[in-house]
Amino acid sequence: MRHATLDPGIFVENRQRLRQLLLPNALVAVNANDLLPTNADGSLRLVPNSDLFYLTGVEQEESLLLLCPDADDERQREILFLREANDLIATWEGHKLTKDEARQVSGIQNVQWLSEFPKLFHRLMCECEQVYLNSNEHKRADVVVETREARFVQWVQARYPLHHYQRLARLLHRLRAVKAPAELDLIRQACAITRAGFERVARYTRPGVSEHEIEAEFAHEFIRRRATFAYTPIIASGANACVLHYIANDQPCRAGDLLLLDVAACYANYNSDLTRTLPVNGRFTRRQKQVYQAVLRVLRASIAGLTPGKKWKEWQETAEDLIAKECVDLGLLKPRDLKSKVADPTQKPVKKYFMHGLGHPLGLDVHDVGFTTEPFAPGWVMTVEPAIYIPAERLAVRLENDVLITETGPVDLMADILIEPEAIEALMRRR
């Protein structure tokens, strides 16, 4: 693994939290992700299954976890199955986890090779009544490729049709939404690495530099700190910044333009998510600063609004109202637009300049699992990312920080990453 070794107590505690939510006489199964093909005989690097990592800390293909808290044999109440290595695999793919190493990583004592899975699984299925199977239930997911979990679900239900099947995702979404102290430490570390990357890039940016060269500066800083990109970086100069998911990153940065950076680090599978907007030549124009400060005011008000008990919909609507007022002051909207009533909220006048969500849960996934239809709760980590897009002026400003919700008020996990326009300009002068 690239990151430092983690305390297995994290995963022991996560499994214990899950057990407390299970029905009596239950069996839980969680699979690793597939190694996805590219072209010819190529394949992508494995992306660890977030749920399996959350419960075991294991990041290896073909791994499988079984939990059966009420199993008659105490040794079979949690079993981790691994792909068994051999000399050929070692030669071509490198080292795979041994049983002892897997015990140290996960805190699970009963580690078996996958060849032992069929008989042990059958024995536990004969004992249990409730079976928790997993699937991707993120509301924005568009699942077009059959996953390893999906194949497993089909196989289990075809072979054991008379069991009572339950949705594991509902439980894991509830658990993963609330971050434990050890998880918060890893998110903070990802934020610290992101800060280092941002400061490096701010000092590097100047007219004539290409977006892809800036991406390379981030990569250098992240990789040297044992991290990866949390998501495909958005490095968008000028009019490119008005494209919400611009990822070409292949255009030159021109004097007089703004540069929108939506780039962040992932450390030990825990993600950060940052957006900053810089003046390419190191100084904001008067108009650019007006728009920037408008977005910054909304960011701060929205961070303050992250309080337990509030619902995401209310939080979003408040931000849209604030941005609408700022757009009036910027000459983008008319005062009458603030009073206009529309049957479809997506048709509000402000949507022309701010058309996306204000933020999302963050954790093992960038758009992390959780229940955004429920009130905010202590322990959630949310992104806050207001913006104003003005394509007619080749200008866009988006700012984003990661915030922990607590009983005593929001805690900005990126408060130490420069954001004031004067501080940005001062940092860029240190080229």
C-alpha positions, 0 to 999 in steps of 0.5 A: 500500500502507498499510504502509511499502515493504519491502526486495525482498531479502525476496522474492528470498531467499524465492524462492531458498529455494523453488528449492532444494526443487524437483525438476529441470526444474520449473515453479511457478505461484502466483495472487493471490486473487479479489476476493470479492463481497458483495451487489448490485454490492459486493465486499470489499477484496482479501485478498492471497494469502499465498503470492504475497506471500511470494514477490513482495511483490505485493498486487494482484488478478489477479497471477500468478507463474511460476518455472521455474529450468531454463528455457532462456531465463534471462529466463523463469526467473521471470516476474511477470504483472500486470493491465494498467491503462487510463484507465477502471480508473485513474478507477474503481479508482485506481493499479495497479502499473506494470512498473517498480514491480512490479520494485522491489517484487518484485525480479523483472526480467521483468514482463509483462501478463496478455495475454502469459501464455498463450503464455509459459506454453505455452512453459514447459510444453513445456519442463518435466516437473514442475509445482507447483500451489498449493492451501489445505492448512491442515488446519482450512480449510473451502473451500466457494467455488471459488478462483482457484487451484482454477480455475487447477489445473483449467484446467492439468490439463485442457490438459496432462494428461500432466505430473507434478503436485506439491503446492506447499503442502507446500513453502511450509508448510515454508518459511513456518514458519521466519521469516527475520529480516526477517519477525520484524521485521515481526511485532515491529512488529505486536506493538508496534502491538498494545501501543499499542492495548491500552494505549489501551483499558486506559486507556479501559475503565470501567463503562458503555462498550460493547464496540463503543466499545472496538473503535473505540479499537483501530481508531483506534490500529491505523489511525493506525499503518498497520496493520489488525486481524489478525482480527475482534476479540473484545471480550467482557465478562462471560458473553460471554467464555465464547463462544470466538469471540464477535464481536458486540461490542455489549454494555455493560461492567458493573462487577464483570465481566471483559473479555476482549480477543482483538485484535491488529494486522496490519502489512505482512500479518504478524500478531500475536495478543494476548489480555488480560483486564481488570476492567471497573471497574479492580480484580480481585475476589479470585476473579477474581484467583485465576483470573487468576493460575492462567492466568498461571502456565500461560502462563509454564510453556507459554512455557518449554515451547516448545523445539526437538524437542518436539511440539505434542501433548506441549506441549498435554497438559502444559498441560492437566495444569497447568490441571487442577491449577489447577482443583482448587485453584480448586474446579472439579475434584476431586483424583480428576479428575486421575487419571481415565483416559478413552479419548477425550482430548476427554472429560477433565474439564479440557476443561469449563474449557479446551476449545481448543488451547494455541497455533498458528503465526503469520505471514502468516496468523493461524493460519499454515501449518506442520506441527504434527505435527512437532517444534517447530523454531527460527524458528517463531513460536507463540501461547500461549493458556491459559484457564479458562472458568467459565460458571456464574460469568460469568467467563473468563480467557484470556491470550495472547502470541506467542513465537519458538522459538530454539535457546537458549530461547523469546523472548516477542515480547510480553514488554513488554505488561503482564500482571501483575494489579497492572500491569493495575490500575495501567494502568487507573488512568491513565484 
